[in-house]
Amino acid sequence: EVVLTQSPVTLSLSPGERATLSCRASQNVRSRSLAWFQQKPGQAPRLLIFGASNRATGVPDRFSGRGSWTDFTLIIDRLEPEDFAVYFCQQYDTSLIFTFGPGTKIDLK
Amino acid sequence: QVQLQESGPGLVKPSETLSLTCSVSGSSMMKFYWNWIRQAPGKGLEWVGYVNSSGNTNYNPSLKSRVSISIDTSKDQFSLELMSVTAADTAVYYCARTTYFADGSSYPFDFWGQGTLVSVSS
Protein backbone atom coordinates (compact mmCIF):
# COMPACT_ATOMS: atom_id res chain seq x y z
CA GLU A 1 0.00 0.00 0.00
CA VAL A 2 1.25 3.47 -0.92
CA VAL A 3 1.66 5.75 2.09
CA LEU A 4 1.51 9.50 1.50
CA THR A 5 3.31 11.94 3.79
CA GLN A 6 2.58 15.65 3.70
CA SER A 7 4.69 18.54 4.95
CA PRO A 8 4.58 20.80 6.70
CA VAL A 9 1.77 19.86 9.05
CA THR A 10 0.87 23.52 9.44
CA LEU A 11 1.84 26.48 7.30
CA SER A 12 1.36 29.95 8.79
CA LEU A 13 1.12 32.58 6.09
CA SER A 14 -0.43 35.96 5.31
CA PRO A 15 -2.78 36.83 2.44
CA GLY A 16 -0.83 37.57 -0.70
CA GLU A 17 1.99 35.16 0.16
CA ARG A 18 2.86 31.99 -1.70
CA ALA A 19 2.14 28.57 -0.21
CA THR A 20 4.20 25.54 -1.12
CA LEU A 21 2.85 22.19 0.09
CA SER A 22 4.69 18.89 -0.26
CA CYS A 23 3.35 15.37 -0.70
CA ARG A 24 5.74 12.43 -0.70
CA ALA A 25 4.84 8.84 -1.57
CA SER A 26 6.40 5.71 -0.08
CA GLN A 27 6.74 4.29 -3.59
CA ASN A 28 6.42 5.58 -7.14
CA VAL A 29 3.02 7.00 -8.02
CA ARG A 30 1.88 7.57 -11.56
CA SER A 31 1.36 11.29 -12.09
CA ARG A 32 -2.11 10.66 -13.49
CA SER A 33 -3.04 9.06 -10.16
CA LEU A 34 -2.20 12.03 -7.91
CA ALA A 35 -4.77 14.60 -6.84
CA TRP A 36 -5.08 17.46 -4.36
CA PHE A 37 -8.13 18.46 -2.33
CA GLN A 38 -9.05 21.47 -0.21
CA GLN A 39 -11.25 21.14 2.86
CA LYS A 40 -12.76 23.92 4.93
CA PRO A 41 -14.28 23.38 8.39
CA GLY A 42 -17.65 21.67 8.25
CA GLN A 43 -17.45 21.12 4.50
CA ALA A 44 -16.76 18.22 2.21
CA PRO A 45 -13.40 18.26 0.45
CA ARG A 46 -13.15 19.93 -2.94
CA LEU A 47 -11.11 18.58 -5.84
CA LEU A 48 -8.43 21.10 -6.87
CA ILE A 49 -5.86 19.22 -8.95
CA PHE A 50 -5.99 15.86 -10.74
CA GLY A 51 -3.32 14.07 -12.70
CA ALA A 52 -0.72 15.90 -10.58
CA SER A 53 -0.95 19.15 -12.55
CA ASN A 54 -4.44 19.62 -14.01
CA ARG A 55 -6.80 22.07 -12.40
CA ALA A 56 -10.34 20.86 -11.81
CA THR A 57 -13.28 22.78 -13.20
CA GLY A 58 -13.66 26.21 -11.62
CA VAL A 59 -10.35 26.17 -9.73
CA PRO A 60 -8.51 29.52 -9.93
CA ASP A 61 -5.19 29.58 -11.76
CA ARG A 62 -3.35 30.62 -8.61
CA PHE A 63 -3.48 26.90 -7.74
CA SER A 64 -0.92 24.74 -9.51
CA GLY A 65 0.44 21.24 -9.06
CA ARG A 66 3.64 19.60 -10.16
CA GLY A 67 5.85 16.65 -9.45
CA SER A 68 6.37 13.03 -10.36
CA TRP A 69 7.12 9.58 -8.96
CA THR A 70 7.46 10.14 -5.19
CA ASP A 71 7.53 13.93 -4.85
CA PHE A 72 4.58 16.18 -5.59
CA THR A 73 3.91 19.83 -4.80
CA LEU A 74 0.86 22.05 -4.60
CA ILE A 75 1.56 25.75 -5.00
CA ILE A 76 -0.88 28.52 -4.19
CA ASP A 77 0.24 31.89 -5.50
CA ARG A 78 -0.98 35.04 -3.76
CA LEU A 79 -3.07 33.51 -1.00
CA GLU A 80 -6.62 34.77 -0.80
CA PRO A 81 -8.57 34.78 2.50
CA GLU A 82 -10.68 31.84 1.28
CA ASP A 83 -7.56 29.69 0.74
CA PHE A 84 -6.94 29.20 4.46
CA ALA A 85 -7.97 25.56 4.82
CA VAL A 86 -6.62 22.02 5.02
CA TYR A 87 -5.13 20.44 1.90
CA PHE A 88 -4.91 16.70 1.23
CA CYS A 89 -3.05 14.85 -1.46
CA GLN A 90 -4.53 11.57 -2.69
CA GLN A 91 -3.43 8.75 -4.97
CA TYR A 92 -4.68 5.45 -6.29
CA ASP A 93 -2.68 2.44 -7.36
CA THR A 94 -3.12 -0.11 -10.14
CA SER A 95 -5.54 -2.03 -7.90
CA LEU A 96 -7.65 1.12 -7.59
CA ILE A 97 -6.96 1.37 -3.89
CA PHE A 98 -7.22 5.03 -2.92
CA THR A 99 -5.17 6.60 -0.15
CA PHE A 100 -4.99 10.12 1.26
CA GLY A 101 -2.18 12.02 2.90
CA PRO A 102 -2.66 13.32 6.45
CA GLY A 103 -3.13 16.91 5.34
CA THR A 104 -1.46 20.32 5.60
CA LYS A 105 -3.29 23.16 7.29
CA ILE A 106 -2.71 26.69 6.06
CA ASP A 107 -3.54 29.13 8.81
CA LEU A 108 -3.32 32.86 9.25
CA LYS A 109 0.02 34.19 10.42
CA GLN B 1 -26.19 20.13 -11.07
CA VAL B 2 -24.85 16.89 -9.61
CA GLN B 3 -25.92 16.33 -6.02
CA LEU B 4 -25.23 13.52 -3.60
CA GLN B 5 -27.02 13.11 -0.28
CA GLU B 6 -26.20 10.68 2.49
CA SER B 7 -28.91 9.29 4.74
CA GLY B 8 -29.06 6.85 7.61
CA PRO B 9 -28.93 6.57 11.40
CA GLY B 10 -26.66 8.95 13.26
CA LEU B 11 -26.14 6.54 16.14
CA VAL B 12 -25.19 2.86 15.99
CA LYS B 13 -24.49 0.52 18.89
CA PRO B 14 -21.16 -1.29 19.17
CA SER B 15 -21.05 -4.66 17.38
CA GLU B 16 -24.03 -3.72 15.21
CA THR B 17 -24.09 -2.81 11.50
CA LEU B 18 -23.77 0.73 10.18
CA SER B 19 -25.99 1.27 7.13
CA LEU B 20 -25.99 4.38 4.96
CA THR B 21 -27.49 5.27 1.59
CA CYS B 22 -26.34 7.88 -0.90
CA SER B 23 -28.94 9.33 -3.25
CA VAL B 24 -27.65 10.76 -6.52
CA SER B 25 -29.33 13.40 -8.64
CA GLY B 26 -28.24 15.29 -11.73
CA SER B 27 -25.92 12.48 -12.88
CA SER B 28 -26.33 9.17 -14.58
CA MET B 29 -24.94 6.37 -12.44
CA MET B 30 -23.48 4.69 -15.49
CA LYS B 31 -19.74 4.98 -16.24
CA PHE B 32 -18.88 6.29 -12.80
CA TYR B 33 -17.44 4.82 -9.63
CA TRP B 34 -19.40 5.58 -6.47
CA ASN B 35 -17.38 5.86 -3.30
CA TRP B 36 -17.67 6.04 0.44
CA ILE B 37 -15.04 8.05 2.31
CA ARG B 38 -14.97 8.71 6.04
CA GLN B 39 -13.32 11.18 8.37
CA ALA B 40 -13.02 10.58 12.09
CA PRO B 41 -13.45 13.74 14.21
CA GLY B 42 -10.41 15.97 13.80
CA LYS B 43 -8.67 13.42 11.59
CA GLY B 44 -7.84 12.89 7.94
CA LEU B 45 -9.73 11.22 5.12
CA GLU B 46 -10.03 7.46 4.74
CA TRP B 47 -11.37 5.85 1.56
CA VAL B 48 -13.78 3.04 2.45
CA GLY B 49 -14.56 1.61 -0.99
CA TYR B 50 -16.46 1.96 -4.23
CA VAL B 51 -19.07 0.31 -6.40
CA ASN B 52 -19.49 0.91 -10.12
CA SER B 53 -22.64 0.77 -12.20
CA SER B 54 -21.99 -2.89 -13.01
CA GLY B 55 -21.96 -3.71 -9.33
CA ASN B 56 -18.21 -4.32 -9.17
CA THR B 57 -16.72 -3.34 -5.85
CA ASN B 58 -13.35 -2.56 -4.31
CA TYR B 59 -12.64 -1.95 -0.66
CA ASN B 60 -9.97 -0.52 1.60
CA PRO B 61 -7.93 -3.55 2.66
CA SER B 62 -8.12 -2.46 6.30
CA LEU B 63 -11.94 -2.63 6.21
CA LYS B 64 -12.52 -5.32 3.61
CA SER B 65 -13.65 -8.01 6.03
CA ARG B 66 -16.44 -5.83 7.43
CA VAL B 67 -17.67 -3.69 4.54
CA SER B 68 -20.16 -4.14 1.72
CA ILE B 69 -21.17 -1.54 -0.88
CA SER B 70 -24.06 -2.07 -3.26
CA ILE B 71 -25.83 -0.08 -5.96
CA ASP B 72 -29.42 0.29 -7.13
CA THR B 73 -29.33 2.15 -10.42
CA SER B 74 -33.14 2.08 -10.71
CA LYS B 75 -33.31 4.26 -7.61
CA ASP B 76 -30.12 6.27 -8.31
CA GLN B 77 -28.74 5.12 -4.98
CA PHE B 78 -25.81 3.24 -3.57
CA SER B 79 -25.37 1.95 -0.06
CA LEU B 80 -22.77 1.14 2.57
CA GLU B 81 -22.88 -1.54 5.22
CA LEU B 82 -20.14 -1.73 7.84
CA MET B 83 -20.46 -4.63 10.23
CA SER B 84 -19.30 -5.15 13.80
CA VAL B 85 -18.69 -1.47 14.42
CA THR B 86 -16.66 -0.08 17.30
CA ALA B 87 -16.04 3.44 18.57
CA ALA B 88 -13.19 3.67 16.05
CA ASP B 89 -15.80 3.72 13.28
CA THR B 90 -17.26 6.99 14.57
CA ALA B 91 -16.80 9.44 11.70
CA VAL B 92 -18.39 11.70 9.15
CA TYR B 93 -19.22 9.48 6.20
CA TYR B 94 -19.16 11.03 2.75
CA CYS B 95 -20.30 9.64 -0.55
CA ALA B 96 -18.46 10.83 -3.66
CA ARG B 97 -18.26 10.24 -7.40
CA THR B 98 -15.18 9.26 -9.39
CA THR B 99 -14.71 9.02 -13.13
CA TYR B 100 -12.17 6.39 -14.09
CA PHE B 101 -10.94 6.24 -17.67
CA ALA B 102 -9.75 3.26 -19.69
CA ASP B 103 -6.23 4.71 -19.95
CA GLY B 104 -5.86 4.52 -16.18
CA SER B 105 -6.42 8.18 -15.47
CA SER B 106 -9.25 9.47 -13.33
CA TYR B 107 -11.18 12.52 -12.28
CA PRO B 108 -11.37 11.56 -8.65
CA PHE B 109 -14.05 12.53 -6.15
CA ASP B 110 -15.33 15.48 -8.18
CA PHE B 111 -18.70 15.58 -6.44
CA TRP B 112 -19.33 14.90 -2.75
CA GLY B 113 -22.27 14.67 -0.43
CA GLN B 114 -22.36 17.01 2.55
CA GLY B 115 -21.43 14.15 4.87
CA THR B 116 -23.28 12.53 7.74
CA LEU B 117 -21.90 11.97 11.23
CA VAL B 118 -22.28 8.45 12.52
CA SER B 119 -21.47 7.87 16.17
CA VAL B 120 -20.89 4.41 17.60
CA SER B 121 -21.99 4.30 21.22
CA SER B 122 -24.15 2.25 23.52
Interface residues (C-beta under 8 A of the other chain):
Chain A: E1 R30 R32 S33 A35 F37 Q39 Q43 A44 P45 R46 L47 F50 G51 A56 T57 F88 Q90 Y92 T94 S95 L96 I97 F98 T99 F100 G101 P102 G103
Chain B: Y33 N35 G44 L45 E46 W47 Y50 N58 N60 P61 Y94 A96 Y100 D103 G104 S105 S106 Y107 P108 F109 D110 W112 G113 Q114 G115
